[in-house]
Amino acid sequence: MRNVYLGTSEFAAVVLQALADSAHRPQLVVTRPDAKRGRGQKLAPPPVAVLAEQLGIPFIQPENLHSEETLQAIADAEPEVLTTCAYGVLIKEPLLSDYEMINVHPSLLPRWRGAAPIERSIMAGDAETGVAIMHVTAGWDSGAVYALGREPIHPDDDYGTLAPRLEQLGARLLVEVLDTRPERVEQDESKVTYANKIGPRERALDPTQTPEQVQRTIRALRPHIGSRLPLPDGTFLGVIDARVDGPTRAPAGGLVRTDGLRLLLDCHGGALELTQVRPAGGKVMSAEDWLRGQRDEKLSNFRFDPALPDRSLEEILQTAQREWRDPEDEWQPHVCALAARGNAETLATMSELATSEDPELRELAAYVLGQLGTTTAALPAEQEAALRAMAEREDNPHVLSAIICAFGHLGAPAGQDWLLAQRAHADTYVREAVAFALGGRPGEETLQALVELSADADAKVRDWATFALGTLAETDSPTLRDALAARLEDPDEDTRMEAVHGLALRGDERAEAPARDLLEGRDTTDDGVWRRHLLAETAEKLDA
């Protein structure tokens, strides 16, 4: 079949070779102009131009595919069909109407339409990918499909190992389609995903992702694009290979550290060991060798900016909303980034989000308003005003609890009068939040409210209030001690433990007998960290 072939890349060159070896040898090849390539940035022809010349097939390299001169050259070849693969230019009219155009696309369309389907399939952790032979239309890879070929993605696959298999599959499949001319099937638009071009930021390791995600990105960009670790001096360390390591010291991600001669990146929920690297302008080496030659410890032990300054507030907010809705996600780096920004723009955005019809998003807004600035409130008066405005119009108990906790993070005296008024609220979540928020605050009214809450009907409320009285209260009084003593026989063990601990800290003899009952013969291996701490400190006070 007479055809004109449009292609540019290494992938496209493999397809061209298959066409040349078949009954569908192109009468003309159209490819892109020479471009600068490699470290030396020397002008070089694209792979398809090199192969076309070797095969003795006429080829052109127009600056403008749709110029009259180019259209005439294609027409002069009298093609029955135009075939294309990775040409790199959006094809428009009149070519679309004048010819049947058949494209080789390396994905299982409609999944991964767009510029980087192989990379995106690896990055997403897909179990398989493949090649679609499709009809070219005005849409971006949206035409009907003649044939699909499938290819598994192996756990150790990178772009360099997967792409050659897809090249061979695509070349074989295109020739089959030209031989047999099967009916084409429209794509299911409900299953479309897009493989956007890989941008500079995606080359940089992203510790807000899980270690598995970061490792997949390293493989997806190897060896043609390359991943890199941004360093504090403004340079980049190329990352060639990595392995998931296990526990992390920074569960929300963002810590680069060494363990002997191991280079570790703490990601979202786990650590990644960077095993092979390439310094700027250097050669590939083991991370161990790089660390041996590293003189500046700040380049191998540092923390990423938690505010994620390279991202827009809009992007961070969108991701933070997804994190907030995920009940399995304990560590939320983009939520933390909103708080870490600590500026008026974020304050305004959260104040607007606080008026959402979605109570989950109002909870998120309250949380960030309480945390803005992280350890120290960035705009305390404005944060308190925004939370008070929320409190005046809110009736959802979960959102009220978030507002109360936010006041707690701001600390005294933020929201004090309103907090005290909520201590008798009908909802357990609200009373529990009040017990949390009042912890560590001074004043007789605060003490009285916590004493009341320590006798609440709900065990969680009693536990928090007893903790606030026993551990967080900065002053001592008979009223406080009597409230703790009243909980020594509480049916809830956590509440009893807090009461015993609080009295033991104050040297109150009423703690001795119940403390020894708690400690005697106890196997603490099944206890959590906080319980073990309480028991150890209680035992220490008894022995003093």
C-alpha positions as CSV (number, residue, x, y, z in Angstrom):
1,M,0.0,0.0,0.0
2,R,1.4,3.4,-1.0
3,N,1.9,5.5,2.1
4,V,3.7,8.5,3.5
5,Y,5.2,8.1,6.9
6,L,5.5,10.8,9.6
7,G,7.8,10.2,12.5
8,T,10.8,11.5,14.5
9,S,11.9,9.5,17.5
10,E,13.8,6.2,18.1
11,F,10.4,4.5,18.6
12,A,9.3,5.9,15.2
13,A,12.5,4.7,13.6
14,V,11.8,1.1,14.6
15,V,8.3,1.4,13.1
16,L,9.8,2.8,9.9
17,Q,12.2,-0.2,9.6
18,A,9.2,-2.5,9.8
19,L,7.3,-0.6,7.1
20,A,10.4,-0.6,4.9
21,D,10.6,-4.4,5.2
22,S,7.0,-4.9,4.4
23,A,4.7,-4.5,1.4
24,H,4.0,-1.0,2.7
25,R,7.4,0.7,2.2
26,P,6.8,4.4,2.4
27,Q,7.1,6.5,-0.8
28,L,8.1,9.5,1.4
29,V,9.2,10.1,5.0
30,V,8.3,13.4,6.8
31,T,10.3,14.1,9.9
32,R,11.3,17.0,12.1
33,P,14.2,19.4,11.4
34,D,17.7,18.8,12.9
35,A,17.9,19.8,16.6
36,K,20.5,20.3,19.3
37,R,21.1,17.2,21.3
38,G,23.3,15.8,24.1
39,R,25.6,17.6,26.5
40,G,27.4,19.3,23.7
41,Q,24.2,20.6,22.2
42,K,25.4,19.9,18.7
43,L,22.9,20.0,15.8
44,A,21.9,16.4,14.9
45,P,19.2,14.8,12.6
46,P,16.4,12.9,14.3
47,P,16.6,9.1,14.3
48,V,14.0,8.7,11.5
49,A,15.9,11.0,9.2
50,V,19.1,8.9,9.8
51,L,17.3,5.7,9.1
52,A,15.4,7.0,6.0
53,E,18.7,8.0,4.5
54,Q,20.2,4.6,5.2
55,L,17.2,2.9,3.6
56,G,17.3,5.2,0.6
57,I,13.8,6.5,1.2
58,P,13.2,10.1,0.2
59,F,12.6,12.3,3.3
60,I,11.8,15.9,4.1
61,Q,12.3,17.9,7.3
62,P,9.8,20.8,7.1
63,E,9.6,23.6,9.6
64,N,5.9,23.7,9.0
65,L,4.0,20.5,8.3
66,H,1.0,22.4,7.0
67,S,2.8,24.7,4.6
68,E,1.7,24.6,0.9
69,E,5.1,23.2,-0.1
70,T,4.9,20.3,2.4
71,L,1.3,19.5,1.5
72,Q,2.3,19.4,-2.2
73,A,5.3,17.1,-1.5
74,I,2.9,14.7,0.3
75,A,0.4,14.8,-2.5
76,D,3.1,14.2,-5.1
77,A,3.8,10.8,-3.4
78,E,0.2,9.8,-4.2
79,P,-0.3,8.0,-0.8
80,E,-3.3,5.7,-0.2
81,V,-2.8,6.2,3.5
82,L,-0.6,8.3,5.9
83,T,1.1,6.4,8.7
84,T,2.6,8.1,11.7
85,C,4.4,7.5,15.0
86,A,5.8,10.0,17.5
87,Y,6.0,12.8,14.9
88,G,5.8,15.5,17.5
89,V,3.4,18.0,15.8
90,L,-0.4,18.2,16.1
91,I,-1.8,17.3,12.7
92,K,-4.5,19.5,11.4
93,E,-6.6,20.1,8.3
94,P,-6.5,19.7,5.4
95,L,-4.4,16.5,6.0
96,L,-7.0,15.0,8.3
97,S,-9.7,15.2,5.5
98,D,-7.5,14.6,2.5
99,Y,-6.1,11.2,3.7
100,E,-6.8,8.3,6.0
101,M,-4.2,8.6,8.8
102,I,-3.1,5.7,11.0
103,N,-1.0,6.3,14.1
104,V,1.0,4.1,16.4
105,H,0.4,5.1,20.0
106,P,2.3,3.3,22.9
107,S,-0.6,2.8,25.3
108,L,-3.8,0.9,25.8
109,L,-6.1,3.7,24.6
110,P,-8.1,5.4,26.0
111,R,-5.7,5.1,28.9
112,W,-2.8,7.5,28.6
113,R,-3.6,9.8,25.7
114,G,-0.8,12.3,25.2
115,A,2.9,12.9,25.0
116,A,4.4,10.6,27.7
117,P,2.3,7.4,27.8
118,I,5.2,5.0,28.5
119,E,6.5,7.1,31.4
120,R,3.1,7.7,32.9
121,S,2.2,4.0,32.8
122,I,5.3,3.1,34.8
123,M,4.8,6.1,37.2
124,A,1.2,5.0,37.9
125,G,2.3,1.4,38.7
126,D,0.2,-0.1,35.9
127,A,0.5,-3.9,35.6
128,E,0.4,-3.7,31.8
129,T,0.5,-1.3,28.9
130,G,0.6,-1.8,25.2
131,V,0.2,-0.2,21.7
132,A,-2.9,1.1,20.0
133,I,-3.1,1.4,16.2
134,M,-5.6,4.3,15.8
135,H,-7.2,6.6,13.4
136,V,-5.9,10.2,13.6
137,T,-8.5,12.9,14.2
138,A,-8.4,16.5,15.4
139,G,-8.5,15.4,19.0
140,W,-5.4,14.4,21.0
141,D,-5.1,10.6,20.5
142,S,-8.9,10.4,20.5
143,G,-9.5,8.6,17.2
144,A,-11.1,5.1,16.9
145,V,-8.8,2.1,17.4
146,Y,-8.0,-0.5,14.7
147,A,-6.1,-2.8,17.0
148,L,-4.6,-3.1,20.5
149,G,-1.5,-5.1,21.6
150,R,-0.8,-5.7,25.2
151,E,2.5,-5.9,27.1
152,P,3.1,-6.6,30.8
153,I,5.1,-4.1,32.9
154,H,7.6,-6.0,35.0
155,P,8.5,-4.8,38.5
156,D,12.1,-3.9,37.4
157,D,11.1,-2.3,34.1
158,D,12.2,1.2,33.3
159,Y,11.7,3.2,30.1
160,G,14.8,1.8,28.7
161,T,13.6,-1.8,29.0
162,L,9.9,-1.3,28.2
163,A,10.1,1.0,25.2
164,P,12.0,-1.4,23.0
165,R,9.4,-4.1,23.6
166,L,6.6,-1.6,22.7
167,E,8.6,-0.5,19.6
168,Q,8.6,-4.0,18.2
169,L,5.0,-4.6,19.2
170,G,3.9,-1.4,17.6
171,A,5.8,-2.0,14.4
172,R,4.4,-5.5,14.0
173,L,0.9,-4.4,14.8
174,L,0.9,-1.5,12.3
175,V,2.0,-3.8,9.4
176,E,-0.8,-6.2,10.4
177,V,-3.4,-3.5,10.4
178,L,-2.2,-2.3,6.9
179,D,-2.4,-5.9,5.7
180,T,-5.8,-6.8,7.1
181,R,-7.6,-3.4,7.4
182,P,-9.8,-4.3,10.5
183,E,-12.8,-2.3,11.5
184,R,-12.0,0.4,14.0
185,V,-13.7,0.8,17.4
186,E,-14.5,4.1,19.1
187,Q,-12.7,4.8,22.4
188,D,-14.7,4.8,25.7
189,E,-14.5,8.4,26.7
190,S,-15.4,7.5,30.3
191,K,-12.0,5.7,30.7
192,V,-9.7,8.5,29.3
193,T,-6.6,9.4,31.2
194,Y,-3.9,11.8,30.0
195,A,-0.1,11.3,29.8
196,N,1.0,14.9,30.0
197,K,4.5,15.8,29.0
198,I,7.2,15.4,31.7
199,G,8.0,18.8,33.2
200,P,11.2,19.9,35.0
201,R,9.5,19.7,38.4
202,E,8.6,16.0,37.8
203,R,12.3,15.3,37.3
204,A,13.0,16.4,40.9
205,L,12.3,13.7,43.5
206,D,9.0,14.5,45.3
207,P,9.1,13.4,48.9
208,T,5.4,14.2,49.3
209,Q,4.9,11.0,47.3
210,T,5.3,7.5,48.8
211,P,8.7,5.9,48.4
212,E,7.1,3.4,46.0
213,Q,5.8,6.3,43.8
214,V,9.2,8.0,43.8
215,Q,11.0,4.8,42.9
216,R,8.6,4.3,40.0
217,T,9.3,7.8,38.7
218,I,13.0,7.2,38.8
219,R,12.4,4.1,36.7
220,A,10.0,5.8,34.3
221,L,12.5,8.6,33.5
222,R,15.5,6.3,33.2
223,P,17.7,6.6,31.1
224,H,16.4,9.2,28.7
225,I,15.1,12.1,30.9
226,G,16.6,11.3,34.3
227,S,15.5,12.0,37.9
228,R,17.3,14.3,40.2
229,L,17.6,15.4,43.9
230,P,17.5,19.2,44.4
231,L,20.4,20.2,46.8
232,P,20.5,23.2,49.1
233,D,23.2,24.9,47.1
234,G,20.9,25.1,44.1
235,T,22.5,22.2,42.1
236,F,21.0,18.8,41.4
237,L,22.2,15.3,42.1
238,G,21.1,12.9,39.4
239,V,19.4,9.8,40.7
240,I,19.8,6.6,38.7
241,D,18.5,4.0,41.0
242,A,16.9,3.6,44.4
243,R,15.2,1.0,46.6
244,V,12.4,1.2,49.1
245,D,14.1,1.1,52.5
246,G,11.4,0.9,55.2
247,P,10.7,3.2,58.2
248,T,11.1,6.9,58.0
249,R,12.1,9.7,60.4
250,A,9.9,12.2,58.6
251,P,6.5,10.5,57.9
252,A,5.2,13.4,55.9
253,G,8.4,13.4,53.8
254,G,11.1,15.9,53.0
255,L,14.2,14.8,55.0
256,V,17.5,13.8,53.3
257,R,19.8,12.0,55.6
258,T,22.7,9.6,55.8
259,D,23.0,6.4,57.7
260,G,26.7,5.6,57.5
261,L,27.4,5.5,53.8
262,R,23.8,5.1,52.8
263,L,21.9,8.1,51.3
264,L,18.2,8.1,52.3
265,L,15.2,10.2,51.3
266,D,12.3,10.2,53.8
267,C,9.2,10.2,51.7
268,H,5.5,10.2,52.5
269,G,5.2,7.3,54.9
270,G,8.5,5.5,54.2
271,A,12.1,5.9,53.3
272,L,13.9,5.5,50.0
273,E,17.6,4.6,49.7
274,L,19.2,6.3,46.8
275,T,21.7,3.7,45.5
276,Q,23.1,5.1,42.3
277,V,23.7,8.8,41.6
278,R,25.3,11.1,39.1
279,P,26.8,14.4,40.4
280,A,26.4,17.5,38.1
281,G,28.9,17.1,35.3
282,G,30.1,13.8,36.6
283,K,29.7,10.1,35.9
284,V,27.3,7.5,37.4
285,M,28.6,6.2,40.7
286,S,27.2,4.5,43.8
287,A,25.8,6.7,46.4
288,E,28.4,5.3,48.8
289,D,31.2,6.6,46.6
290,W,29.5,10.0,46.3
291,L,29.2,10.2,50.1
292,R,32.8,9.3,50.5
293,G,33.9,12.3,48.4
294,Q,31.3,14.7,49.9
295,R,32.9,17.4,52.0
296,D,29.8,19.5,52.7
297,E,27.5,17.7,55.1
298,K,24.7,20.2,54.3
299,L,24.4,18.6,50.9
300,S,23.7,15.1,52.3
301,N,21.7,16.0,55.4
302,F,19.0,18.5,55.0
303,R,15.2,19.1,55.0
304,F,13.0,20.2,52.2
305,D,11.0,23.4,52.7
306,P,7.6,22.0,54.1
307,A,5.8,25.0,52.5
308,L,6.6,23.5,49.0
309,P,7.4,26.9,47.5
310,D,7.7,25.5,43.9
311,R,4.0,24.8,43.8
312,S,1.1,27.1,43.5
313,L,-1.4,27.6,46.3
314,E,-4.1,26.3,44.0
315,E,-2.2,23.0,43.3
316,I,-1.4,22.5,47.0
317,L,-5.1,23.1,48.0
318,Q,-6.4,20.6,45.5
319,T,-4.0,17.9,46.7
320,A,-4.6,18.8,50.4
321,Q,-8.3,18.3,49.9
322,R,-7.7,14.8,48.5
323,E,-5.4,14.0,51.4
324,W,-7.9,15.3,54.0
325,R,-10.7,13.0,52.6
326,D,-8.5,9.9,52.7
327,P,-9.1,8.2,56.1
328,E,-6.1,5.9,55.6
329,D,-3.6,8.8,55.1
330,E,-2.2,9.7,58.5
331,W,0.5,12.0,57.2
332,Q,-0.7,14.8,54.9
333,P,2.2,16.8,53.4
334,H,0.1,19.2,51.4
335,V,-2.1,20.0,54.3
336,C,1.1,20.7,56.3
337,A,2.3,22.9,53.4
338,L,-0.8,25.1,53.7
339,A,-0.1,25.6,57.4
340,A,3.7,26.1,56.8
341,R,3.0,28.9,54.3
342,G,1.7,31.1,57.1
343,N,0.8,34.1,54.9
344,A,-2.2,36.3,54.3
345,E,-3.0,34.6,50.9
346,T,-3.4,31.2,52.6
347,L,-5.4,32.8,55.4
348,A,-7.8,34.3,52.8
349,T,-8.1,31.0,50.9
350,M,-8.9,29.1,54.1
351,S,-11.5,31.8,55.1
352,E,-13.2,31.3,51.8
353,L,-13.0,27.5,52.1
354,A,-14.6,27.8,55.6
355,T,-17.9,28.8,53.8
356,S,-18.0,25.7,51.7
357,E,-21.2,23.6,51.7
358,D,-19.0,20.5,52.3
359,P,-18.4,20.0,56.0
360,E,-15.2,18.0,55.3
361,L,-13.7,21.1,53.6
362,R,-14.8,23.3,56.4
363,E,-13.0,21.0,58.8
364,L,-9.9,21.3,56.7
365,A,-10.2,25.1,56.7
366,A,-10.5,25.1,60.5
367,Y,-7.5,22.9,60.9
368,V,-5.3,25.1,58.8
369,L,-6.5,28.3,60.4
370,G,-5.5,26.9,63.7
371,Q,-2.1,25.7,62.5
372,L,-1.1,28.6,60.2
373,G,2.5,29.3,60.9
374,T,2.9,25.7,62.3
375,T,4.6,26.0,65.7
376,T,4.0,29.7,66.2
377,A,0.8,31.4,64.9
378,A,1.7,33.5,61.9
379,L,-1.3,35.9,62.1
380,P,-2.9,35.1,65.5
381,A,-5.5,37.9,65.6
382,E,-6.6,37.3,62.0
383,Q,-6.7,33.5,62.6
384,E,-8.8,33.9,65.7
385,A,-11.2,36.3,63.9
386,A,-11.7,33.8,61.1
387,L,-12.3,30.9,63.5
388,R,-14.8,33.0,65.5
389,A,-16.6,33.8,62.3
390,M,-16.8,30.1,61.5
391,A,-18.0,29.3,65.0
392,E,-20.9,31.8,64.8
393,R,-22.5,30.1,61.8
394,E,-21.5,26.4,62.4
395,D,-23.8,23.7,63.8
396,N,-22.1,20.5,62.4
397,P,-20.5,18.8,65.5
398,H,-17.5,17.5,63.5
399,V,-16.7,21.0,62.2
400,L,-17.3,22.5,65.6
401,S,-14.8,20.0,67.0
402,A,-12.3,21.1,64.3
403,I,-12.8,24.8,65.2
404,I,-12.4,24.0,68.9
405,C,-9.1,22.1,68.3
406,A,-7.9,25.0,66.1
407,F,-8.5,27.4,69.0
408,G,-6.6,24.9,71.2
409,H,-3.6,25.1,68.8
410,L,-3.7,28.9,68.9
411,G,-3.5,28.7,72.7
412,A,-4.8,31.0,75.4
413,P,-6.7,33.3,75.3
414,A,-7.9,32.6,71.7
415,G,-11.6,31.7,71.8
416,Q,-11.6,31.2,75.5
417,D,-15.1,32.5,76.2
418,W,-16.6,30.5,73.4
419,L,-14.7,27.3,74.4
420,L,-16.0,27.5,77.9
421,A,-19.5,27.8,76.6
422,Q,-19.2,24.6,74.6
423,R,-18.3,22.3,77.6
424,A,-21.9,21.2,78.1
425,H,-22.6,20.7,74.4
426,A,-24.8,17.7,73.7
427,D,-22.3,16.1,71.2
428,T,-19.5,13.9,72.5
429,Y,-17.1,15.0,69.8
430,V,-17.5,18.7,70.8
431,R,-17.0,18.0,74.5
432,E,-13.9,15.9,73.8
433,A,-12.5,18.7,71.6
434,V,-13.1,21.2,74.5
435,A,-11.2,19.0,76.9
436,F,-8.3,19.0,74.4
437,A,-8.4,22.7,73.7
438,L,-8.5,23.8,77.4
439,G,-5.5,21.6,78.3
440,G,-2.6,23.8,79.6
441,R,-4.7,27.0,79.8
442,P,-4.6,29.0,83.0
443,G,-7.4,30.3,85.1
444,E,-10.0,29.1,87.6
445,E,-12.8,28.9,84.9
446,T,-10.6,26.6,82.9
447,L,-9.9,24.4,85.9
448,Q,-13.6,24.2,86.7
449,A,-14.5,23.3,83.1
450,L,-11.9,20.5,83.1
451,V,-13.1,19.2,86.4
452,E,-16.6,18.9,85.0
453,L,-15.4,17.2,81.9
454,S,-13.3,14.7,83.8
455,A,-16.6,13.4,85.2
456,D,-18.3,13.2,81.8
457,A,-20.4,10.2,80.8
458,D,-18.1,9.5,77.8
459,A,-14.8,7.8,78.5
460,K,-12.9,9.7,75.8
461,V,-14.0,13.0,77.2
462,R,-12.9,11.9,80.7
463,D,-9.6,10.7,79.4
464,W,-8.7,14.0,77.7
465,A,-9.9,16.1,80.6
466,T,-8.0,13.9,83.2
467,F,-4.9,14.2,81.0
468,A,-5.2,17.9,80.9
469,L,-5.6,18.1,84.7
470,G,-2.9,15.6,85.5
471,T,-0.2,16.3,82.9
472,L,-0.8,19.7,81.3
473,A,-2.0,21.8,84.2
474,E,0.9,24.2,85.3
475,T,-0.6,24.8,88.7
476,D,-1.6,22.6,91.6
477,S,-4.6,22.8,93.9
478,P,-6.8,20.7,96.2
479,T,-9.6,21.0,93.7
480,L,-7.4,19.6,90.9
481,R,-6.1,16.7,93.0
482,D,-9.6,15.8,94.2
483,A,-10.8,15.6,90.6
484,L,-7.9,13.3,89.8
485,A,-8.6,11.2,92.8
486,A,-12.2,10.8,91.8
487,R,-11.0,9.0,88.7
488,L,-8.8,6.4,90.4
489,E,-11.5,3.8,90.1
490,D,-12.7,4.9,86.7
491,P,-14.0,2.0,84.5
492,D,-11.8,3.3,81.6
493,E,-8.2,2.2,82.1
494,D,-6.7,5.1,80.1
495,T,-8.5,7.5,82.4
496,R,-7.4,5.7,85.5
497,M,-3.8,5.7,84.3
498,E,-3.9,9.5,83.6
499,A,-5.3,10.0,87.1
500,V,-2.7,7.9,88.8
501,H,0.1,9.6,86.8
502,G,-1.2,13.1,87.6
503,L,-1.3,12.4,91.3
504,A,2.1,10.6,91.3
505,L,3.7,13.7,89.6
506,R,2.4,15.8,92.6
507,G,3.6,13.3,95.2
508,D,0.0,12.7,96.4
509,E,-0.1,9.5,98.5
510,R,-3.5,8.6,97.1
511,A,-1.7,7.5,93.9
512,E,0.5,4.9,95.6
513,A,-1.8,1.9,96.0
514,P,-3.5,2.2,92.6
515,A,-0.2,2.8,90.9
516,R,1.3,-0.4,92.4
517,D,-1.8,-2.2,91.2
518,L,-1.2,-0.9,87.7
519,L,2.5,-1.8,87.7
520,E,2.6,-5.1,89.5
521,G,3.3,-8.0,87.1
522,R,2.3,-5.9,84.1
523,D,3.8,-6.9,80.7
524,T,4.2,-3.5,78.9
525,T,5.0,-5.0,75.5
526,D,1.4,-4.8,74.5
527,D,1.1,-1.2,75.7
528,G,1.5,1.8,73.3
529,V,4.3,4.3,73.5
530,W,2.2,6.8,75.6
531,R,1.1,4.2,78.1
532,R,4.6,2.9,78.5
533,H,5.8,6.5,79.2
534,L,3.0,7.1,81.8
535,L,3.8,3.8,83.6
536,A,7.6,4.4,83.5
537,E,7.2,8.0,84.9
538,T,4.7,6.8,87.5
539,A,7.1,4.1,88.7
540,E,10.0,6.6,88.8
541,K,8.0,8.9,91.1
542,L,7.0,6.1,93.4
543,D,10.6,5.0,93.8
544,A,11.9,8.5,94.4
